[in-house]
Amino acid sequence: MPSLEQKFEELTPKQVFKWLAWILAIASAIGAAVFIYYFLNFNGQLSQKQEIWGVFGDYIGGTLNPVFSFLALVALLLTIVLQSKELEQSRNELKRTADASATQAAYFSSQQKREDIYKLIIKLSERINNNYNKNHLQDGGSIHRALRGPINVNENKYLKTLYDDALNTNTMTHRVVKYIESDLLRLKELLVEYDKVSVHSAGPTPFPQFYRREYCEMVEVFQRLGLFKSELYEFYCQQK
């Protein structure tokens, strides 16, 4: 059987107003009954004596005051319960609104962060591709030309030249290879961060996987030759 506290929790404004109407009706009925009972017993005559009116007042006050006080207390309790429920609903609604606003703000913040990271990724990839495709090496060739042939330095003269020049810290080839290595390391960090932000805002994205496939061949060859750090190979070639 539901407890009194549970009944109060289940009260609706409509039920509270219904109970208040019943209390008013009961109070009116009791008041009318007291007056009717008095006048029926004393033939409904109005006395001219002050002491009789005093007795009548004591009778009415003594009879109706406790009843009206009790009913007023019940009505007050119902009103307090109704106000408490309305305040609780207002607090819950404000909390839901605040949570929704915070969620929306976090979403837009993550979207902006995602766009900023994306711009940096595009800029880095353009720079890597430029150093890869342009004839910036010491012998006037490009990394792209060197990697088009066999990946064995003994079978590919362009790759052999690139490897020999890259070991010399005074050559343009060495600087270009180190530029690409540095940019790939930075790109790796950005792709990891981009993936984290995307999961929280737009869901998983194939974007990081695209760049792994894009640069895996170059990373694999250069790491095998000792020109790149092993962490690049682990990220671009081992995470399929």
C-alpha positions as CSV (number, residue, x, y, z in Angstrom):
1,M,0.0,0.0,0.0
2,P,1.5,3.4,-1.0
3,S,2.8,5.5,2.0
4,L,1.6,9.0,2.7
5,E,4.9,10.4,1.3
6,Q,4.4,8.5,-2.0
7,K,0.8,9.8,-2.2
8,F,2.1,13.3,-1.8
9,E,4.8,12.7,-4.5
10,E,2.1,11.4,-6.9
11,L,-0.2,14.4,-6.4
12,T,-0.9,16.5,-9.4
13,P,-2.0,20.2,-9.5
14,K,-5.4,19.0,-10.7
15,Q,-5.8,16.7,-7.7
16,V,-4.6,19.4,-5.3
17,F,-7.2,21.8,-6.6
18,K,-9.8,19.1,-6.3
19,W,-8.9,18.5,-2.7
20,L,-9.0,22.2,-1.9
21,A,-12.4,22.4,-3.4
22,W,-13.6,19.6,-1.2
23,I,-12.1,21.2,1.9
24,L,-13.9,24.4,1.1
25,A,-17.1,22.5,0.6
26,I,-16.7,20.6,3.8
27,A,-15.9,23.8,5.7
28,S,-19.0,25.4,4.3
29,A,-21.2,22.4,5.1
30,I,-19.9,22.2,8.7
31,G,-20.4,25.9,9.2
32,A,-23.9,25.7,7.8
33,A,-24.7,22.6,10.0
34,V,-23.5,24.4,13.2
35,F,-25.7,27.4,12.5
36,I,-28.7,25.3,11.5
37,Y,-28.3,23.1,14.6
38,Y,-28.2,26.2,16.8
39,F,-31.2,27.9,15.4
40,L,-33.3,24.7,15.3
41,N,-32.7,24.2,19.0
42,F,-33.4,27.7,19.9
43,N,-36.3,28.3,17.6
44,G,-34.3,30.6,15.3
45,Q,-35.1,33.6,17.5
46,L,-32.6,36.5,17.8
47,S,-32.0,37.6,21.3
48,Q,-31.7,41.2,22.5
49,K,-29.4,40.3,25.3
50,Q,-25.7,40.8,25.1
51,E,-24.8,37.8,27.2
52,I,-26.8,35.5,24.9
53,W,-24.8,36.8,21.9
54,G,-21.7,36.1,23.9
55,V,-22.7,32.6,24.5
56,F,-23.6,32.2,20.8
57,G,-20.1,33.5,19.9
58,D,-18.5,31.1,22.3
59,Y,-20.5,28.3,20.8
60,I,-19.7,29.2,17.2
61,G,-16.0,29.8,18.0
62,G,-15.6,26.8,20.1
63,T,-17.3,24.6,17.5
64,L,-16.0,25.9,14.2
65,N,-12.5,27.3,15.1
66,P,-10.9,23.8,15.6
67,V,-12.6,22.4,12.6
68,F,-11.7,25.4,10.4
69,S,-8.1,25.5,11.7
70,F,-7.6,21.8,11.0
71,L,-9.1,22.2,7.4
72,A,-6.9,25.3,6.9
73,L,-3.9,23.4,8.0
74,V,-4.7,20.6,5.5
75,A,-5.2,23.1,2.8
76,L,-1.9,24.8,3.6
77,L,-0.1,21.5,3.5
78,L,-1.6,20.7,0.1
79,T,-0.6,24.1,-1.2
80,I,2.9,23.7,0.1
81,V,3.1,20.3,-1.6
82,L,1.9,21.7,-4.8
83,Q,4.4,24.6,-4.7
84,S,7.2,22.2,-3.8
85,K,6.4,20.0,-6.8
86,E,6.2,23.1,-9.1
87,L,9.6,24.3,-7.8
88,E,11.1,20.9,-8.3
89,Q,9.8,20.7,-11.8
90,S,11.2,24.2,-12.5
91,R,14.6,23.2,-11.1
92,N,14.6,20.0,-13.2
93,E,13.6,22.0,-16.3
94,L,16.3,24.6,-15.6
95,K,18.8,21.8,-15.1
96,R,17.8,20.1,-18.4
97,T,18.1,23.5,-20.2
98,A,21.5,24.1,-18.7
99,D,22.7,20.6,-19.6
100,A,21.4,21.0,-23.1
101,S,23.1,24.4,-23.4
102,A,26.4,22.9,-22.1
103,T,26.1,20.0,-24.5
104,Q,25.5,22.3,-27.4
105,A,28.3,24.6,-26.4
106,A,30.7,21.6,-26.1
107,Y,29.5,20.3,-29.5
108,F,30.2,23.6,-31.3
109,S,33.5,23.9,-29.4
110,S,34.6,20.5,-30.6
111,Q,33.4,21.2,-34.1
112,Q,35.5,24.4,-34.2
113,K,38.5,22.5,-32.8
114,R,37.9,19.8,-35.4
115,E,37.9,22.4,-38.2
116,D,41.1,24.0,-36.9
117,I,42.9,20.7,-36.8
118,Y,41.6,19.9,-40.3
119,K,43.1,23.1,-41.7
120,L,46.5,22.3,-40.1
121,I,46.4,18.7,-41.4
122,I,45.7,20.0,-45.0
123,K,48.5,22.5,-44.7
124,L,51.0,19.9,-43.5
125,S,50.0,17.4,-46.1
126,E,50.4,20.0,-48.8
127,R,53.9,20.8,-47.6
128,I,54.8,17.0,-47.4
129,N,53.5,16.4,-50.9
130,N,55.4,19.4,-52.2
131,N,58.7,18.1,-50.7
132,Y,57.9,14.7,-52.0
133,N,57.1,15.6,-55.6
134,K,59.3,18.7,-56.3
135,N,62.8,18.4,-57.5
136,H,64.4,19.6,-54.3
137,L,67.0,16.9,-53.8
138,Q,70.8,17.4,-54.1
139,D,70.9,15.7,-57.5
140,G,68.1,17.8,-58.9
141,G,65.6,15.0,-58.6
142,S,62.6,14.2,-56.3
143,I,61.7,11.6,-53.7
144,H,58.8,10.6,-56.0
145,R,61.3,9.7,-58.8
146,A,63.5,7.7,-56.4
147,L,60.5,5.7,-55.1
148,R,59.0,4.8,-58.5
149,G,61.6,2.2,-59.1
150,P,62.8,-0.8,-57.0
151,I,63.0,-0.2,-53.2
152,N,66.5,-1.9,-53.1
153,V,69.2,0.7,-53.3
154,N,71.4,-1.7,-55.2
155,E,68.8,-1.9,-57.9
156,N,67.6,1.7,-58.0
157,K,70.3,4.4,-58.8
158,Y,68.0,7.3,-57.8
159,L,67.2,5.7,-54.5
160,K,70.9,5.0,-53.9
161,T,71.8,8.6,-54.6
162,L,69.0,9.8,-52.3
163,Y,70.2,7.5,-49.5
164,D,73.9,8.5,-49.8
165,D,73.0,12.2,-50.0
166,A,70.6,11.9,-47.0
167,L,73.4,10.6,-44.8
168,N,75.4,13.7,-45.5
169,T,74.0,16.5,-43.2
170,N,75.3,19.2,-45.5
171,T,73.2,18.3,-48.4
172,M,69.7,19.5,-49.5
173,T,68.5,15.9,-49.6
174,H,69.2,15.5,-45.9
175,R,67.3,18.7,-45.1
176,V,64.3,17.7,-47.3
177,V,64.2,14.2,-45.7
178,K,64.3,15.7,-42.2
179,Y,61.6,18.3,-43.1
180,I,59.3,15.5,-44.2
181,E,60.1,13.4,-41.1
182,S,59.3,16.4,-38.9
183,D,56.1,17.1,-40.7
184,L,55.0,13.5,-40.6
185,L,55.5,13.4,-36.9
186,R,53.4,16.6,-36.5
187,L,50.8,15.1,-38.8
188,K,50.6,12.0,-36.7
189,E,49.8,14.0,-33.6
190,L,47.2,16.0,-35.5
191,L,45.5,12.9,-36.9
192,V,45.3,11.3,-33.4
193,E,43.8,14.5,-32.0
194,Y,41.4,14.8,-35.0
195,D,40.3,11.3,-34.5
196,K,39.5,11.9,-30.7
197,V,37.6,15.1,-31.4
198,S,35.6,13.5,-34.3
199,V,34.5,10.6,-32.1
200,H,33.0,13.0,-29.6
201,S,31.3,15.3,-32.1
202,A,30.7,13.6,-35.5
203,G,31.6,10.0,-34.9
204,P,34.5,7.9,-36.2
205,T,36.1,9.3,-39.4
206,P,38.2,7.5,-42.2
207,F,40.3,10.7,-42.5
208,P,43.4,9.4,-40.5
209,Q,43.3,6.1,-42.3
210,F,43.5,8.0,-45.6
211,Y,46.8,9.6,-44.7
212,R,48.3,6.3,-43.4
213,R,47.7,4.8,-46.8
214,E,49.0,7.9,-48.5
215,Y,52.4,7.9,-46.8
216,C,53.0,4.3,-45.7
217,E,55.1,3.4,-48.7
218,M,57.5,6.3,-48.3
219,V,57.7,5.8,-44.5
220,E,58.3,2.1,-44.9
221,V,61.2,2.6,-47.3
222,F,62.8,5.4,-45.4
223,Q,62.4,3.6,-42.0
224,R,64.1,0.5,-43.5
225,L,67.0,2.7,-44.7
226,G,67.3,4.3,-41.2
227,L,66.2,7.7,-42.4
228,F,62.9,7.9,-40.5
229,K,62.1,7.1,-36.8
230,S,60.4,3.8,-36.1
231,E,57.4,5.5,-34.5
232,L,56.4,6.8,-38.0
233,Y,56.4,3.2,-39.4
234,E,54.3,2.1,-36.4
235,F,51.7,4.7,-37.0
236,Y,51.5,5.0,-40.8
237,C,52.1,1.3,-41.7
238,Q,51.1,-0.9,-38.8
239,Q,47.8,0.6,-37.8
240,K,45.6,-0.6,-40.6
